[in-house]
Each structure stands twice: as structure tokens, then as C-alpha cells.
């Protein structure tokens, strides 16, 4: 069997940006790298494409001979799809040696979509045979599904005026020779928010430094760095990766409340930064990527780092257009005041004084903190208060953002206000955070008083 594995490398063609290289056997798959260079995808998207193509290569190495006959080639894609969906075990035996177990419909759709996009590109660019050719006009049902999805996306998009119906019509009208197995069920997207009753314990007990519980100095007693990040996520609604892009100069005093922090989180590449021109002495503005390159020893935004220095950026609604930044909206003013107090202590006593290192949150060896490092610290804090880190319980580092979304519901904020507070480009994106949980629905239903329901009695 031919094996395929992916590694992250730096692409010199794209200014050293990290990219995924698929190694097939012992050689890099150059065509996939060419595709990545043309499309400029995110690193997480590239991993999906590499996983999909790698799986297909491994599958072909053990099953391609079954479809050599021209009459059988049309079944190749269908066989692959069902092996990914159902796994390669039959009656407890894995005759192909792939070791694939059954996967979800969502994961199947993710992998096959990436594989088809890549093989369609190969066909268009190099004239190869399409893996799943377009053969006829899509059915009326499929076209209806497409237009419903398209209209929903347009309604919630800030760029609705740029969506061309004529351009979309071509995509709506095509059909594929083979389709995925139908997904018959739709799961409720329950908001997995951090349990509010444990927030005080998380902040005031979870981030205590081991062995320092009795120390009267807050900068010694607490892990102030990660406590500050947690405050931004819980009471500011930030994603766990976003505060890690914060620079020291990004925390100001709120002009409307001198005891509260005004926090601006800038876009990692194009966020602006002021500096004093060393030749003229004048104050100038430039992008953060340019500033890091020229004044910080050739460093790069954390989105371009790898390993434990990496921190992603999903894309946000920027409230400060000129600075390419968004403001953190404190859902509790006291949290903004506590943040400012601890921030001053952190900068004065804890943060390493390191030249050419503008990020606010650094490791002990004076390197920028990545999202993996914070996630490890958050999980340790959760365990210290007797909980177990789990997505279903809302006790992962993303749970606090879901908690923020639920507070917006309790405060009665509308969709537009919620969109700005959570910095979503599309107003529909907040729905997953503000979805009522199963427990809330069950409680509401149990409190209904409907006179027409007869009393249930037990009959022996």
C-alpha cells in the first residue's frame, strides 16, 4: 500500500507562509502544492484538502485494480465514498489494510467536497479525467436546495450587493453523476456554554499558581497572563485565539470610565500601528505585518507561525475601520475594571521586558503565546476546580464565548446588536452561540399550562 502523510512547511514562493505538503510515498505531491499556491487557502483548509487527497491516494493503491475495466470506472468514486462513510471493515475484518472506521456524514461531505474541487481543477488545468463528472442538469429538488441556501447566505451577508444571481445560476444548474448518501437527520446545535455557576471558581481558583494560594501579591498568586485572556473570552466574548494577537499598546483607559479598560484587538496582518520614524522623528502609521518585518527582527504575525506559537484568526467584523480593529464590549463593567487593574500589574511585574516583541502575552522564555499554550493552561484551570474539559459540557476554551452568547439572550439584545458584540461578519453566525439548550427548552415546556390536556391517571 502507498502511504500518504502531510507536513507543514514554509513556502518561499508565498513569502515563507506556512503551507501543507502532502508526501506520497517518499515524494512531495507537487500538483497539490500548485493548487494551494493558486487558491491561497487557510492552513486549516489546506489540511482538509491534504487529508482528502491522501486518503484517496491510499485507497487507490489497494482498490484501483478493481475498476480498470472501462465499464467499471464510473463506480470508482461511489466505492470510495462508501468506504470513507462506512469504513473498510467487513464482518470484523479489514481486507484492504486501510484501517478506516465509519465516519460522520459531515466529515464525509468535508472530505469529498475538497477532493472533487481538487480533481475538477486538475481536469481543467491538465485535462485529466474528472473523478465525478458533471453529466446533466441538476434536479428541481437540488436546484431548490441550492437557491434556498444561496438566498439565506445573501440575506445575512454584509456583501449582499456583490452576490451575482447570474453567476450563481450556473452552479445551481449542474448535476453530478454520483451523489453522496442522503443525510436524513439534522441535529440541534445546542450552545455548549461554560456553566455560569462555576465562573467565579474558574477565575479565582483555577488560575492560582501552584503553591502560591496564600501569597498576598496578586501577580505572584495568580497566573495573570492567562487570567486576563480568560476575562476577555468570558466577559468580552472573544475567541480563545484572538486575545493572543493583542499588543501592549492595544489596552487603553476607557474615556467614559477611567477605571475600565478599553481593549482593541487588531487584525494580525493589516491592523495599524503607530511608530516614530527614526529618520524624521515624525509619527507614522503602518500595518502590523510591515512593522514586525522592519522593526522586530523579521518576525511574522502569529497566523503565519507554526507549532505552539501559532494563533489563528477566523475573520471578524471590525468596529474601528481606520485601525482595522474591533473593540471588546464588556458584558459586565466590573470585568473591564478588574481587567485594567490586573493588566497594569501584569505589565509591571510579570510580562518579560523583551525588545522587538510587541505581543502582550508572552511565555516565560519571552516568546509569543500560541493558542495551544493557552488551551493547555485553560484545561488545567478547569481541572483545578473539579471539572473535566469536554466540548459537550462547555468546559473547553471556546465555552466562554458560548456563555457570552447566552448572556446576550438573557439581556434581550437583538440580532444586530449581537452581531456587533460578537464581531460576526454575518448576522446568522451568532445563532449557534445563542441557540437555546435542551435543558432550557425542557424547562420552558414543563412550565406550560395547557387546559386541554387531560390529567394522566394510572389504571391497573
Backbone torsions as a table, in degrees:
resi	resn	phi	psi	omega
1	UNK	NA	136.3	175.2
2	UNK	-81.3	131.0	179.6
3	UNK	-100.2	151.4	177.9
4	UNK	-135.2	130.1	177.1
5	UNK	-139.1	153.8	-177.2
6	UNK	-112.2	146.0	176.9
7	UNK	-133.9	153.6	177.3
8	UNK	-95.8	126.5	179.0
9	UNK	-129.0	170.8	176.6
10	UNK	-101.4	126.9	-176.0
11	UNK	-92.4	113.3	-178.4
12	UNK	-67.4	-28.3	179.3
13	UNK	-64.7	-34.0	-178.8
14	UNK	-106.4	46.8	174.1
15	UNK	56.4	37.1	176.9
16	UNK	74.8	15.8	179.4
17	UNK	-66.0	142.7	177.9
18	UNK	-67.5	139.0	179.1
19	UNK	-144.6	161.1	-178.9
20	UNK	-94.3	127.9	175.9
21	UNK	-109.2	124.5	177.4
22	UNK	-91.0	121.8	178.6
23	UNK	-100.2	114.6	179.1
24	UNK	-104.3	113.8	-172.4
25	UNK	69.2	-108.6	177.2
26	UNK	-122.5	6.6	-174.1
27	UNK	-120.1	144.1	176.5
28	UNK	-70.8	145.1	179.1
29	UNK	-88.6	93.8	-172.0
30	UNK	-64.8	-33.9	-177.3
31	UNK	-63.4	-37.8	178.7
32	UNK	-68.0	-38.9	176.6
33	UNK	-62.7	-40.0	176.9
34	UNK	-61.4	-40.4	178.1
35	UNK	-62.5	-44.0	179.4
36	UNK	-62.8	-40.2	-179.8
37	UNK	-64.8	-34.0	-179.1
38	UNK	-76.0	-38.5	-173.5
39	UNK	-89.1	-23.7	-179.2
40	UNK	53.8	56.6	-179.8
41	UNK	-81.6	166.5	173.2
42	UNK	-72.5	162.4	-178.6
43	UNK	-63.6	-37.7	179.3
44	UNK	-66.6	-37.8	177.6
45	UNK	-66.7	-40.0	178.6
46	UNK	-61.6	-37.2	177.9
47	UNK	-62.3	-38.0	178.4
48	UNK	-64.1	-46.5	179.2
49	UNK	-62.4	-43.2	-179.4
50	UNK	-64.6	-39.3	177.9
51	UNK	-64.5	-43.5	-178.8
52	UNK	-65.4	-48.2	-179.1
53	UNK	-66.7	-40.4	178.8
54	UNK	-61.8	-42.2	177.3
55	UNK	-62.7	-41.3	-178.8
56	UNK	-66.5	-39.5	178.0
57	UNK	-62.2	-46.5	179.4
58	UNK	-63.1	-40.4	-179.9
59	UNK	-65.3	-43.2	178.5
60	UNK	-60.6	-35.3	-176.3
61	UNK	-66.1	-19.3	-178.9
62	UNK	-113.8	-15.6	-175.9
63	UNK	-126.5	-4.6	-175.2
64	UNK	-59.9	-33.9	-176.6
65	UNK	-62.9	-23.6	179.5
66	UNK	-69.1	-17.6	-173.4
67	UNK	-120.8	26.0	179.2
68	UNK	-68.4	-35.6	-178.2
69	UNK	-64.4	133.9	-178.3
70	UNK	-53.4	-34.2	-178.6
71	UNK	-69.7	-21.3	-176.8
72	UNK	-97.9	-10.8	-172.4
73	UNK	-65.8	-28.4	178.7
74	UNK	-66.9	-15.2	-178.7
75	UNK	-93.8	-4.3	-174.7
76	UNK	-61.1	-49.9	-178.1
77	UNK	-63.4	-41.2	179.7
78	UNK	-61.5	-42.3	179.7
79	UNK	-64.1	-41.0	178.9
80	UNK	-62.9	-45.7	-178.8
81	UNK	-58.3	-44.0	-177.0
82	UNK	-74.2	-28.4	174.8
83	UNK	-69.6	-36.7	176.2
84	UNK	-67.7	-43.0	-176.0
85	UNK	-70.5	-45.9	-173.4
86	UNK	-98.1	-9.6	-176.0
87	UNK	86.6	170.4	-176.5
88	UNK	-104.4	9.0	178.0
89	UNK	-88.7	130.9	176.3
90	UNK	-127.6	118.8	-178.1
91	UNK	56.3	38.3	176.9
92	UNK	81.5	-0.5	-177.8
93	UNK	-116.5	139.3	177.1
94	UNK	-106.3	87.8	-172.3
95	UNK	-69.7	-20.6	-178.3
96	UNK	-93.9	-14.2	179.4
97	UNK	76.9	14.2	-179.6
98	UNK	-80.9	-28.9	178.8
99	UNK	69.3	27.7	-179.5
100	UNK	-83.6	130.9	172.9
101	UNK	-99.8	165.3	-179.2
102	UNK	-60.5	144.9	-179.5
103	UNK	-125.4	167.9	-177.0
104	UNK	-75.9	162.2	178.0
105	UNK	-64.5	-37.5	179.6
106	UNK	-63.8	-42.1	178.7
107	UNK	-68.2	-37.4	176.5
108	UNK	-60.7	-45.8	180.0
109	UNK	-63.3	-40.5	179.7
110	UNK	-61.0	-46.1	-177.0
111	UNK	-72.1	-45.1	-176.6
112	UNK	-69.7	-34.4	176.9
113	UNK	-61.8	-44.9	179.1
114	UNK	-64.3	-42.6	-178.9
115	UNK	-63.7	-44.2	-179.0
116	UNK	-66.9	-38.8	178.2
117	UNK	-62.2	-40.7	179.6
118	UNK	-69.6	-44.4	-179.1
119	UNK	-70.2	-31.1	173.2
120	UNK	-64.0	-39.4	177.4
121	UNK	-64.4	-41.5	176.9
122	UNK	-60.5	-40.9	-179.9
123	UNK	-65.2	-42.4	-178.9
124	UNK	-69.7	-38.5	-175.0
125	UNK	-83.6	-41.6	-172.2
126	UNK	-119.2	3.0	176.6
127	UNK	73.6	21.2	177.9
128	UNK	-74.6	165.6	179.2
129	UNK	-73.8	133.4	178.8
130	UNK	-67.8	138.2	-178.8
131	UNK	-66.9	-42.5	178.0
132	UNK	-133.2	86.0	-170.6
133	UNK	-63.7	151.9	171.1
134	UNK	-80.4	122.4	-170.0
135	UNK	-123.0	-18.1	-178.0
136	UNK	-160.6	-175.6	177.9
137	UNK	-79.0	138.5	179.6
138	UNK	-61.5	151.1	179.0
139	UNK	-66.7	162.3	178.9
140	UNK	-61.2	-36.9	179.7
141	UNK	-64.0	-45.3	-179.9
142	UNK	-64.8	-38.0	178.2
143	UNK	-66.3	-38.1	178.5
144	UNK	-63.6	-42.5	178.2
145	UNK	-61.3	-42.9	-179.6
146	UNK	-60.8	-48.3	-175.8
147	UNK	-69.7	-32.7	175.2
148	UNK	-62.6	-44.9	179.4
149	UNK	-65.2	-43.3	-177.9
150	UNK	-63.6	-44.2	-179.8
151	UNK	-66.5	-36.6	178.5
152	UNK	-65.8	-42.6	178.6
153	UNK	-65.5	-38.8	-179.4
154	UNK	-66.6	-40.6	-177.2
155	UNK	-62.3	-31.8	-177.6
156	UNK	-99.0	5.3	-175.2
157	UNK	-96.5	138.7	175.0
158	UNK	-72.5	-15.7	-179.9
159	UNK	-107.1	33.2	-176.6
160	UNK	-58.4	-34.4	-177.6
161	UNK	-66.5	-18.9	-177.7
162	UNK	-92.3	-4.9	-179.1
163	UNK	-83.0	116.7	-176.6
164	UNK	-92.0	121.3	177.8
165	UNK	-68.7	-33.7	179.6
166	UNK	-65.8	-39.5	179.5
167	UNK	-68.5	-36.6	-178.6
168	UNK	-72.9	-25.4	-176.2
169	UNK	-60.7	-34.1	179.2
170	UNK	-64.0	-43.6	179.8
171	UNK	-67.3	-34.4	-177.6
172	UNK	-69.6	-27.5	-170.6
173	UNK	-88.9	-9.9	-175.0
174	UNK	-91.6	155.8	177.6
175	UNK	-133.2	159.5	179.1
176	UNK	-105.6	154.2	179.7
177	UNK	-67.4	-41.2	-179.4
178	UNK	-121.4	139.4	-178.8
179	UNK	-113.2	162.6	176.3
180	UNK	-74.4	157.8	171.4
181	UNK	-58.0	141.1	-176.5
182	UNK	-70.5	140.4	174.6
183	UNK	-93.1	113.6	-171.6
184	UNK	-89.1	-19.2	-175.4
185	UNK	-119.2	154.9	174.5
186	UNK	-128.4	123.3	-177.3
187	UNK	-84.0	144.2	174.9
188	UNK	-69.2	133.8	179.4
189	UNK	-90.1	85.2	-178.0
190	UNK	-77.6	134.5	178.7
191	UNK	-70.0	118.2	-178.7
192	UNK	-95.0	76.2	-175.1
193	UNK	-88.2	152.4	177.2
194	UNK	-63.9	132.6	-177.2
195	UNK	-60.7	121.7	-174.1
196	UNK	-60.8	-32.0	-177.2
197	UNK	-68.6	-13.5	-179.6
198	UNK	-106.8	5.3	-175.9
199	UNK	-66.4	-43.9	179.3
200	UNK	-59.7	-42.5	179.4
201	UNK	-65.1	-40.4	179.8
202	UNK	-59.2	-47.5	-174.2
203	UNK	-75.9	-44.0	-172.0
204	UNK	-95.1	-10.0	175.9
205	UNK	-121.2	-37.9	-176.0
206	UNK	-64.3	-32.4	-176.0
207	UNK	-102.3	20.8	172.5
208	UNK	-74.5	132.2	177.5
209	UNK	-68.2	136.4	-178.6
210	UNK	-54.2	129.2	177.4
211	UNK	80.4	3.5	-176.3
212	UNK	-117.1	17.5	-173.9
213	UNK	-61.2	-28.3	-176.0
214	UNK	-98.4	2.3	-179.8
215	UNK	-74.4	134.4	-177.1
216	UNK	-81.7	-12.1	-179.6
217	UNK	-88.4	117.0	-176.3
218	UNK	-58.0	-35.8	-178.2
219	UNK	-73.1	-14.5	174.5
220	UNK	-96.8	-40.9	-177.3
221	UNK	-66.5	-43.2	-172.9
222	UNK	-106.6	152.9	167.2
223	UNK	-81.9	84.2	-171.5
224	UNK	-62.4	-35.2	-179.1
225	UNK	-56.9	-53.7	-175.6
226	UNK	-77.9	-25.7	175.0
227	UNK	-66.3	-40.2	178.1
228	UNK	-63.7	-42.3	178.2
229	UNK	-62.3	-41.9	-179.8
230	UNK	-62.8	-40.2	178.0
231	UNK	-61.4	-40.2	179.1
232	UNK	-64.8	-35.3	-178.5
233	UNK	-78.0	-40.3	-176.8
234	UNK	-76.5	-53.0	-172.3
235	UNK	-100.0	-5.6	176.5
236	UNK	-114.5	-7.5	175.6
237	UNK	72.7	19.5	-178.8
238	UNK	-76.6	150.5	165.6
239	UNK	-69.8	152.8	-174.8
240	UNK	-60.4	-29.1	-177.0
241	UNK	-79.9	-22.8	-170.7
242	UNK	-71.4	-43.6	179.1
243	UNK	-62.0	-20.2	-178.2
244	UNK	-70.4	-15.9	176.2
245	UNK	-87.4	0.1	-178.2
246	UNK	-67.8	135.3	173.2
247	UNK	-102.2	161.9	-174.6
248	UNK	-58.9	-36.2	-177.0
249	UNK	-80.1	1.6	-175.2
250	UNK	-87.8	-5.3	178.1
251	UNK	-105.7	118.6	-177.2
252	UNK	-120.2	174.0	173.6
253	UNK	-91.4	129.3	-179.6
254	UNK	-62.5	122.7	-179.2
255	UNK	-63.4	-20.4	179.3
256	UNK	-91.6	-9.7	-179.5
257	UNK	-156.6	102.3	-173.0
258	UNK	-66.5	-10.5	179.5
259	UNK	-99.0	-1.8	-175.5
260	UNK	-112.1	146.2	-179.7
261	UNK	-83.6	139.8	169.7
262	UNK	-107.8	111.4	-173.7
263	UNK	-110.1	126.1	175.3
264	UNK	-115.6	121.7	178.1
265	UNK	-104.8	118.1	-172.9
266	UNK	-91.9	150.8	171.6
267	UNK	-59.1	129.5	-169.3
268	UNK	-58.6	-32.1	-177.0
269	UNK	-96.8	-50.3	-169.5
270	UNK	-102.7	1.6	173.6
271	UNK	-61.3	142.6	-175.1
272	UNK	-87.5	156.9	176.5
273	UNK	-146.3	136.4	177.3
274	UNK	-90.3	145.4	177.0
275	UNK	-149.4	162.7	178.1
276	UNK	-96.3	120.4	179.7
277	UNK	-63.0	120.5	-176.3
278	UNK	-65.7	-18.4	-178.1
279	UNK	-92.6	-38.8	-176.4
280	UNK	-105.0	-18.5	-177.1
281	UNK	77.4	5.3	-179.9
282	UNK	-88.6	153.1	176.5
283	UNK	-82.4	130.7	-179.1
284	UNK	-130.2	166.3	176.1
285	UNK	-118.9	146.4	174.3
286	UNK	-152.4	174.6	177.8
287	UNK	-78.6	158.3	-178.8
288	UNK	-68.1	-34.8	177.0
289	UNK	-62.6	-41.9	178.8
290	UNK	-67.2	-41.7	179.8
291	UNK	-61.8	-44.5	179.3
292	UNK	-61.2	-40.1	-178.0
293	UNK	-68.0	-42.7	-172.9
294	UNK	-88.3	-33.5	-172.2
295	UNK	-117.3	-1.7	-177.5
296	UNK	-125.1	33.4	174.2
297	UNK	69.9	31.6	177.2
298	UNK	75.8	21.7	178.5
299	UNK	-71.7	166.1	-176.1
300	UNK	-124.4	157.6	172.3
301	UNK	-56.9	152.6	-174.9
302	UNK	-65.7	-18.9	175.9
303	UNK	-66.7	-22.1	-179.7
304	UNK	-99.1	-1.0	176.2
305	UNK	-82.6	164.8	176.4
306	UNK	-124.4	170.1	177.7
307	UNK	67.2	-141.8	-173.3
308	UNK	-79.1	-3.4	174.7
309	UNK	-93.1	-10.8	-174.7
310	UNK	-74.7	140.6	171.9
311	UNK	-145.2	128.2	-174.0
312	UNK	-83.4	173.1	177.0
313	UNK	-145.0	112.6	-172.1
314	UNK	-81.5	-18.6	-173.8
315	UNK	105.5	128.5	-172.3
316	UNK	-137.1	160.3	170.8
317	UNK	-80.0	112.3	-174.6
318	UNK	-87.2	119.7	-177.0
319	UNK	-83.3	-19.9	178.9
320	UNK	-114.4	91.5	-170.3
321	UNK	-62.9	-43.5	-176.0
322	UNK	-66.5	-28.9	-178.6
323	UNK	-98.3	-3.5	-175.1
324	UNK	52.0	54.3	-177.1
325	UNK	-143.3	162.2	171.9
326	UNK	-121.2	149.6	178.7
327	UNK	-90.2	138.9	174.4
328	UNK	-80.3	125.0	179.3
329	UNK	-99.3	108.5	-178.6
330	UNK	-71.1	122.8	179.0
331	UNK	-78.1	-15.4	174.9
332	UNK	-134.5	118.8	-177.8
333	UNK	-59.9	-34.6	179.6
334	UNK	-61.4	-33.1	177.5
335	UNK	-64.1	-39.7	177.1
336	UNK	-65.2	-33.0	178.1
337	UNK	-73.5	-43.1	177.1
338	UNK	-62.5	-40.0	179.3
339	UNK	-59.6	-46.2	-178.2
340	UNK	-63.7	-40.3	178.7
341	UNK	-62.0	-49.3	-179.3
342	UNK	-70.5	-31.8	178.5
343	UNK	-60.6	-45.3	-179.8
344	UNK	-63.1	-39.3	177.3
345	UNK	-67.1	-39.7	-179.4
346	UNK	-63.1	-47.5	-178.7
347	UNK	-65.8	-36.5	-176.5
348	UNK	-77.3	-39.7	-169.5
349	UNK	-113.3	-23.5	-168.5
350	UNK	-111.1	-50.7	-173.2
351	UNK	-61.8	128.3	178.1
352	UNK	-61.1	137.8	176.0
353	UNK	-83.5	102.1	-173.1
354	UNK	-130.1	119.2	176.7
355	UNK	-67.6	153.2	177.9
356	UNK	61.5	27.2	179.2
357	UNK	-136.2	85.5	-171.6
358	UNK	-79.3	-13.9	-176.4
359	UNK	-64.3	144.7	-177.4
360	UNK	-73.2	-41.8	-171.7
361	UNK	-104.0	108.3	-176.1
362	UNK	-117.2	158.3	175.1
363	UNK	-82.0	175.1	-179.5
364	UNK	-64.2	-26.5	177.4
365	UNK	-94.5	24.0	172.1
366	UNK	64.5	33.4	175.0
367	UNK	-111.2	152.5	179.2
368	UNK	-61.9	138.6	178.9
369	UNK	-76.8	129.9	176.3
370	UNK	-96.5	171.0	-174.8
371	UNK	-66.3	-29.9	178.8
372	UNK	-66.3	-39.5	178.6
373	UNK	-64.1	-42.9	178.2
374	UNK	-67.1	-39.9	-179.3
375	UNK	-60.8	-40.9	177.4
376	UNK	-62.0	-42.6	-179.6
377	UNK	-66.8	-39.5	179.1
378	UNK	-64.4	-43.1	178.8
379	UNK	-62.2	-39.0	177.7
380	UNK	-64.0	-38.7	178.6
381	UNK	-65.1	-39.8	178.2
382	UNK	-62.7	-41.9	179.9
383	UNK	-67.6	-33.1	-178.8
384	UNK	-64.2	-26.4	-179.8
385	UNK	-98.9	15.2	172.5
386	UNK	85.9	13.2	177.7
387	UNK	-105.7	167.6	178.8
388	UNK	-114.9	127.7	178.2
389	UNK	-63.4	120.0	-178.9
390	UNK	-157.9	138.1	-178.5
391	UNK	-64.3	-40.7	-177.2
392	UNK	-64.7	-23.1	-178.9
393	UNK	-96.4	-4.4	-178.3
394	UNK	76.4	14.8	-175.0
395	UNK	-101.0	21.6	169.8
396	UNK	-91.8	176.3	-177.2
397	UNK	-68.6	-10.3	176.8
398	UNK	-92.7	-13.7	179.9
399	UNK	-58.1	-39.6	178.8
400	UNK	-58.9	-34.6	178.0
401	UNK	-66.7	-37.0	175.3
402	UNK	-66.1	-36.2	176.9
403	UNK	-61.5	-40.8	178.2
404	UNK	-60.9	-42.9	178.8
405	UNK	-62.8	-37.8	178.3
406	UNK	-69.1	-35.1	176.0
407	UNK	-63.7	-36.5	177.1
408	UNK	-60.0	-39.1	176.3
409	UNK	-61.8	-46.8	-176.6
410	UNK	-65.1	-29.2	178.1
411	UNK	-83.0	-10.2	177.9
412	UNK	77.9	24.3	179.0
413	UNK	-71.4	141.9	179.3
414	UNK	-76.8	177.9	-177.3
415	UNK	-64.0	-41.1	-177.9
416	UNK	-66.5	-46.0	177.8
417	UNK	-62.0	-41.2	179.0
418	UNK	-63.9	-37.7	178.6
419	UNK	-60.8	-44.8	-179.2
420	UNK	-71.0	-41.5	-178.8
421	UNK	-62.2	-37.0	-178.8
422	UNK	-97.0	2.3	173.8
423	UNK	60.3	44.6	177.9
424	UNK	-94.4	134.6	176.4
425	UNK	-69.7	-37.2	179.4
426	UNK	-109.2	128.3	-177.4
427	UNK	-60.4	-27.6	-179.0
428	UNK	-70.4	-19.8	-175.1
429	UNK	-65.9	-23.1	-177.7
430	UNK	-77.6	-10.5	-174.8
431	UNK	-60.0	-38.3	-178.1
432	UNK	-66.2	-28.6	179.5
433	UNK	-83.1	-25.4	-174.9
434	UNK	-107.0	6.1	176.4
435	UNK	-63.8	132.0	177.4
436	UNK	-67.3	140.5	-180.0
437	UNK	-79.1	167.6	-179.5
438	UNK	-60.1	-40.8	-178.8
439	UNK	-63.8	-39.4	179.6
440	UNK	-65.8	-41.0	179.2
441	UNK	-66.0	-44.6	180.0
442	UNK	-61.6	-40.0	179.4
443	UNK	-65.8	-41.7	-179.6
444	UNK	-65.3	-41.6	-179.4
445	UNK	-65.9	-39.8	-177.1
446	UNK	-66.7	-22.4	-178.4
447	UNK	-91.5	-3.9	178.8
448	UNK	-67.6	141.9	177.7
449	UNK	-118.9	100.4	-178.9
450	UNK	-112.2	114.6	-172.9
451	UNK	-64.6	-29.7	-172.0
452	UNK	-75.5	-7.4	-179.9
453	UNK	-83.7	119.3	-178.7
454	UNK	-72.3	155.2	178.7
455	UNK	-69.7	134.5	-178.0
456	UNK	-87.2	123.9	179.0
457	UNK	-120.9	150.3	-179.1
458	UNK	-89.5	130.2	179.4
459	UNK	-114.9	122.9	179.2
460	UNK	-76.5	NA	NA
